[in-house]
Amino acid sequence: MIFLLLSLCSGCMKDDQWVQDHLQQGNIQIPEGGLFVVNEGNFMYGNATLSCYDTLKKVVQNDLFYKVNGLPLGDVAESMTIWKSGGYVVVNNSGKIYVLDIGSGKYAGKITGLTSPRFIHFINDQKAYVTDLYAGKISIVNPATNMVTGLIPCPLHPSTEEMVQFGNLLFVTCWSGDKTVLVIDTDKDQIIREISTGEQPCGLVLDRFDKIWVLCQSTPGNNTGNMAVLQRIDPGTKTIDKSFIFATGSKPVKLNVDGKGENIFYLLGNEVYKMHVLASQLPVMPFVRLQAKLLYGLGIDPVNGNVYVSDALDYQQSGVISRFSETGVLISTFKAGIIPGRFCFSK
């Protein structure tokens, strides 16, 4: 309730003034190469938070944004992306994106005028795209001014999600109740192709061989029994050239790729699976099996290949993060915030 009241109060004044009036004493130094953990918080509670983990010292700083700025992060933090020296935290249900300095965690601005933002992808210093759960459009933002400068209409696709760029083409998943990957010409800000996929494409990554992988929570049609599917897209032909169907009832989530682009990872139940991008079938044995209550988030360190997995427990208490080596050996564990969902590496 305290966080909710703080969120309501902060919405009544400009965030810049709020920071000045409630700035906490002391500075927090964020280590170079640190890991940010985006903690969603509970829907409508306004208790989303940001954690920072020192990967060398194995020390975590929780509730970073509020401790530095005296400002609540908001309601449901969905993702974080780093561009230059700025960390862009997308706060879904608050309809905004906070910008912070990744060296200090200090507030550096915000992007508003968004309906239900999910992810932000940067094209250059003057242009970024923001996907949205309910808007039926992709917003175009100028990072230099933090202003929305335009939009890309997405007819018949009310929900857009993750993005991957190949050359001047941006591939975008249409997740909620959909079965489409959009292809956008970033020079013209126009949709030039729609690729039919399995139902509810949620994850999207690019491998070292310039192939795009999309994880779909289920596929259409009675013949497949609505089974989840991992599909590979050839960005040159803009067609699907491989499909790997999961067993009935499987619900794989949180598709990731390592820094070399050689292995893809995903969560399935209480297990983490690892698959080489040249494999001819889905992996049978898990990379890591955890004694967890609710595996929720997954992230791969692009430099050393360490694997981070979050357990949301009961959605009410602080989640637990487990860190594994690239060979699957447990390195450390630490507590983050409520419902840790995404990882952002500052390397």
Secondary structure, 3 states (H helix, E strand, C coil): CHHHHHHHHHCCCCHHHHHHHHCCCCCCCCCCCCEEEEECCCCCCCCCEEEEEECCCCEEECCHHHHHHCCCCCCCEEEEEEECCEEEEEECCCCEEEEEECCCCCEEEEECCCCCEEEEEEEECCEEEEEECCCCEEEEEECCCCEEEEEEECCCCCCCCCEEEECCEEEEEECCCCCEEEEEECCCCEEEEEEECCEEEEEEEECCCCCEEEEEEECCCCCCCCCCEEEEEECCCCEEEEEEECCCCCCCEEEEECCCCCEEEEEECCEEEEEECCCCCCCCCCCEECCCCCEEEEEECCCCCCEEEEECCCCCCEEEEEEECCCCCEEEEEEEEECEEEEEECC
